């Protein structure tokens, strides 16, 4: 009788109805569970003095000592300020770039020219971070880099861009925009492609210029997509790309180049302070989660668009 009730339940019926979709999604679910949720078991070492010989369970508890150590460290203010500043610069300068690019591409009447521009702007996405940083070292070299060659040609002194801390953030952000703006614009172009052509015709009849069509038709149509992507970016605000920052670091620019992810790598893997580095990483994740919840709440109240 119990089996009959379970088989007739709406949940069981929905599983039977969509079992093909569930089977298709199963590998992704298993992957997420194994590589994203199972490792969370090791999060407890942030509250322990982890000893590999004793294992996670055998290591003694220390409570919040690792967090207190990080908050009182002289590195705390520096790495937190660098991480937040770099993240905000990426968000403020980098987030609008693909939107602007997509809006401009959508106004190109010639499909042939549009495809050429798209190909050129998409191409940098496929350059690896290691190659990109190598290009930056070549282009910004104080001796033979093309930027310094230009400065020398106009009578200016060469600048060691990667050797001065004050240039690190702008180089990091601008190179990231160059690499990712084209690829990130795809989702906005897809959203723009779904706009009813009748809206453009109505706008032209009302006397709208191209800028007017962008303002009154294009932008309102991509606002839901923009809000969702903004929320996702806000949830990753503290997760500045480790690989690129680490490769661009050197003793001369470390003052502004040291961020939480690179600090965790050096403390955790190089210095083998596993509990301390886990505590820092957990703090970083909690800040991201809190930011995501706050931004999602504000978005839901102001625009009625949210992740949940």
JOCOR-V504060 format. One record per pair of residues at least 24 apart in sequence whose ideal C-beta (glycine too) atoms are under 10 Angstrom apart, sorted by the first residue. I is the first residue (numbers start at 0). J is the second residue. If there is no record, write none. Layout:
# JOCOR-V504060
i->[I | I]
j->[J | J]
This chain:
# JOCOR-V504060
i->[39 | 39 | 41 | 41 | 42 | 42 | 42 | 42 | 42 | 43 | 43 | 43 | 44 | 44 | 44 | 44 | 44 | 44 | 44 | 45 | 45 | 45 | 45 | 45 | 45 | 45 | 45 | 45 | 45 | 46 | 46 | 46 | 46 | 47 | 47 | 47 | 47 | 48 | 48 | 48 | 49 | 49 | 49 | 49 | 49 | 49 | 49 | 50 | 50 | 51 | 51 | 55 | 58 | 58 | 61 | 61 | 63 | 64 | 64 | 64 | 65 | 65 | 65 | 65 | 65 | 65 | 65 | 65 | 65 | 65 | 66 | 66 | 66 | 66 | 66 | 67 | 68 | 68 | 68 | 68 | 68 | 69 | 69 | 69 | 69 | 69 | 69 | 69 | 69 | 70 | 70 | 72 | 72 | 72 | 72 | 74 | 74 | 74 | 74 | 74 | 75 | 75 | 75 | 75 | 77 | 77 | 77 | 77 | 77 | 77 | 78 | 78 | 78 | 78 | 78 | 78 | 78 | 78 | 78 | 79 | 79 | 79 | 79 | 79 | 79 | 79 | 80 | 80 | 81 | 81 | 81 | 81 | 81 | 81 | 81 | 81 | 81 | 81 | 81 | 81 | 81 | 81 | 82 | 82 | 82 | 82 | 82 | 82 | 82 | 82 | 82 | 82 | 82 | 82 | 82 | 83 | 83 | 83 | 83 | 83 | 83 | 84 | 84 | 84 | 84 | 85 | 85 | 85 | 85 | 85 | 85 | 85 | 85 | 85 | 85 | 85 | 85 | 86 | 86 | 86 | 86 | 86 | 86 | 86 | 86 | 86 | 86 | 86 | 87 | 87 | 88 | 88 | 88 | 88 | 88 | 88 | 88 | 89 | 89 | 89 | 89 | 89 | 89 | 89 | 89 | 89 | 89 | 89 | 90 | 90 | 90 | 90 | 90 | 90 | 91 | 92 | 92 | 92 | 92 | 92 | 93 | 93 | 93 | 93 | 93 | 93 | 93 | 93 | 94 | 94 | 94 | 94 | 94 | 94 | 94 | 94 | 95 | 95 | 95 | 96 | 96 | 96 | 96 | 96 | 96 | 96 | 96 | 96 | 96 | 97 | 97 | 97 | 97 | 97 | 97 | 97 | 97 | 97 | 97 | 97 | 97 | 97 | 98 | 98 | 98 | 98 | 98 | 98 | 98 | 98 | 98 | 98 | 98 | 99 | 99 | 99 | 99 | 100 | 100 | 100 | 100 | 100 | 100 | 100 | 101 | 101 | 101 | 101 | 101 | 101 | 101 | 101 | 101 | 101 | 101 | 101 | 101 | 101 | 101 | 102 | 102 | 102 | 102 | 102 | 102 | 102 | 102 | 102 | 102 | 102 | 103 | 103 | 104 | 104 | 104 | 104 | 104 | 105 | 105 | 105 | 105 | 105 | 105 | 105 | 105 | 105 | 105 | 105 | 106 | 106 | 106 | 106 | 106 | 106 | 113 | 116 | 117 | 117 | 117 | 117 | 118 | 119 | 120 | 120 | 120 | 120 | 120 | 120 | 121 | 121 | 121 | 121 | 121 | 121 | 122 | 122 | 122 | 123 | 123 | 123 | 123 | 123 | 123 | 123 | 123 | 123 | 124 | 124 | 124 | 124 | 124 | 124 | 124 | 125 | 125 | 126 | 126 | 127 | 128 | 128 | 128 | 128 | 128 | 128 | 128 | 128 | 128 | 128 | 128 | 129 | 129 | 129 | 131 | 131 | 131 | 131 | 131 | 131 | 131 | 131 | 132 | 132 | 132 | 132 | 132 | 132 | 132 | 132 | 132 | 133 | 134 | 135 | 135 | 135 | 135 | 135 | 135 | 135 | 135 | 136 | 136 | 136 | 136 | 138 | 138 | 139 | 139 | 139 | 159 | 159 | 160 | 161 | 161 | 161 | 161 | 161 | 161 | 162 | 162 | 162 | 162 | 163 | 163 | 163 | 163 | 164 | 164 | 164 | 164 | 164 | 164 | 164 | 164 | 165 | 165 | 165 | 166 | 166 | 167 | 167 | 167 | 167 | 167 | 167 | 167 | 167 | 167 | 167 | 167 | 168 | 168 | 168 | 170 | 170 | 171 | 171 | 171 | 171 | 171 | 171 | 171 | 171 | 174 | 174 | 175 | 175 | 175 | 178 | 183 | 186 | 186 | 186 | 186 | 186 | 187 | 187 | 187 | 187 | 187 | 187 | 188 | 189 | 189 | 190 | 190 | 190 | 190 | 190 | 190 | 190 | 191 | 191 | 191 | 191 | 191 | 191 | 193 | 193 | 193 | 194 | 194 | 194 | 195 | 222 | 222 | 223 | 223 | 223 | 224 | 225 | 225 | 226 | 226 | 226 | 226 | 226 | 226 | 226 | 226 | 226 | 226 | 227 | 227 | 227 | 227 | 227 | 229 | 229 | 229 | 230 | 230 | 230 | 230 | 230 | 230 | 230 | 230 | 230 | 230 | 230 | 231 | 231 | 231 | 232 | 232 | 233 | 233 | 233 | 233 | 233 | 233 | 233 | 233 | 233 | 234 | 234 | 234 | 234 | 234 | 234 | 234 | 234 | 234 | 235 | 235 | 235 | 236 | 236 | 236 | 236 | 236 | 236 | 237 | 237 | 237 | 237 | 237 | 237 | 237 | 237 | 238 | 238 | 238 | 258 | 259 | 259]
j->[281 | 284 | 273 | 277 | 277 | 278 | 280 | 281 | 284 | 274 | 277 | 281 | 273 | 274 | 275 | 276 | 277 | 278 | 281 | 273 | 274 | 275 | 276 | 277 | 278 | 279 | 280 | 281 | 282 | 274 | 277 | 278 | 281 | 273 | 274 | 277 | 278 | 273 | 274 | 275 | 271 | 272 | 273 | 274 | 275 | 276 | 277 | 273 | 274 | 271 | 273 | 273 | 273 | 274 | 274 | 278 | 278 | 274 | 275 | 278 | 272 | 273 | 274 | 275 | 276 | 277 | 278 | 279 | 281 | 282 | 275 | 278 | 279 | 281 | 282 | 278 | 272 | 274 | 275 | 278 | 279 | 259 | 262 | 266 | 275 | 276 | 278 | 279 | 282 | 278 | 282 | 262 | 266 | 275 | 279 | 257 | 259 | 262 | 266 | 279 | 259 | 262 | 279 | 282 | 253 | 254 | 255 | 257 | 258 | 262 | 257 | 258 | 259 | 260 | 261 | 262 | 263 | 279 | 283 | 237 | 258 | 259 | 262 | 282 | 283 | 286 | 255 | 258 | 164 | 167 | 168 | 239 | 244 | 253 | 254 | 255 | 256 | 257 | 258 | 259 | 261 | 262 | 236 | 237 | 238 | 239 | 244 | 257 | 258 | 259 | 260 | 261 | 262 | 283 | 286 | 236 | 237 | 239 | 258 | 259 | 286 | 168 | 239 | 255 | 258 | 167 | 168 | 171 | 172 | 175 | 237 | 239 | 240 | 244 | 255 | 256 | 258 | 172 | 232 | 233 | 235 | 236 | 237 | 238 | 239 | 258 | 259 | 290 | 172 | 236 | 168 | 169 | 171 | 172 | 173 | 175 | 239 | 168 | 171 | 172 | 175 | 176 | 179 | 232 | 235 | 236 | 239 | 240 | 172 | 229 | 232 | 233 | 235 | 236 | 172 | 169 | 172 | 173 | 175 | 176 | 172 | 173 | 175 | 176 | 179 | 180 | 183 | 232 | 176 | 180 | 183 | 225 | 228 | 229 | 232 | 233 | 176 | 180 | 225 | 172 | 173 | 175 | 176 | 177 | 179 | 180 | 181 | 183 | 184 | 176 | 179 | 180 | 181 | 182 | 183 | 184 | 185 | 186 | 187 | 188 | 225 | 228 | 180 | 183 | 184 | 186 | 187 | 217 | 218 | 221 | 224 | 225 | 228 | 180 | 184 | 187 | 213 | 176 | 180 | 181 | 183 | 184 | 187 | 188 | 180 | 181 | 183 | 184 | 185 | 186 | 187 | 188 | 189 | 190 | 191 | 192 | 217 | 221 | 224 | 184 | 187 | 188 | 191 | 210 | 212 | 213 | 214 | 217 | 218 | 221 | 184 | 213 | 181 | 184 | 187 | 188 | 191 | 184 | 187 | 188 | 190 | 191 | 192 | 194 | 212 | 213 | 217 | 221 | 191 | 209 | 210 | 212 | 213 | 217 | 188 | 181 | 181 | 184 | 185 | 188 | 181 | 181 | 177 | 180 | 181 | 182 | 183 | 184 | 180 | 181 | 182 | 183 | 184 | 185 | 178 | 181 | 182 | 174 | 175 | 176 | 177 | 178 | 179 | 180 | 181 | 182 | 178 | 179 | 180 | 181 | 182 | 183 | 185 | 178 | 182 | 177 | 178 | 242 | 174 | 175 | 178 | 240 | 241 | 242 | 243 | 244 | 245 | 246 | 247 | 242 | 243 | 246 | 174 | 175 | 177 | 178 | 242 | 243 | 246 | 247 | 161 | 171 | 174 | 242 | 243 | 244 | 245 | 246 | 247 | 246 | 174 | 160 | 161 | 170 | 171 | 174 | 243 | 246 | 247 | 160 | 161 | 246 | 247 | 170 | 174 | 166 | 170 | 174 | 251 | 252 | 252 | 247 | 248 | 249 | 251 | 252 | 256 | 249 | 250 | 251 | 252 | 251 | 252 | 254 | 255 | 249 | 251 | 252 | 253 | 254 | 255 | 256 | 257 | 252 | 254 | 255 | 252 | 255 | 244 | 247 | 248 | 249 | 251 | 252 | 253 | 254 | 255 | 256 | 257 | 252 | 255 | 256 | 247 | 252 | 239 | 240 | 243 | 244 | 247 | 255 | 256 | 258 | 243 | 247 | 239 | 240 | 243 | 243 | 228 | 221 | 224 | 225 | 227 | 228 | 217 | 220 | 221 | 224 | 225 | 228 | 221 | 221 | 224 | 217 | 220 | 221 | 222 | 223 | 224 | 225 | 216 | 217 | 218 | 220 | 221 | 224 | 220 | 221 | 224 | 219 | 220 | 221 | 220 | 302 | 304 | 302 | 303 | 304 | 304 | 302 | 304 | 294 | 295 | 298 | 299 | 301 | 302 | 303 | 304 | 305 | 306 | 295 | 298 | 304 | 305 | 306 | 294 | 298 | 304 | 290 | 291 | 294 | 295 | 297 | 298 | 299 | 304 | 305 | 306 | 307 | 291 | 294 | 306 | 291 | 294 | 287 | 290 | 291 | 292 | 293 | 294 | 295 | 297 | 298 | 287 | 288 | 289 | 290 | 291 | 292 | 294 | 295 | 306 | 287 | 290 | 291 | 283 | 286 | 287 | 290 | 291 | 294 | 282 | 283 | 284 | 285 | 286 | 287 | 288 | 290 | 283 | 284 | 287 | 283 | 283 | 286]
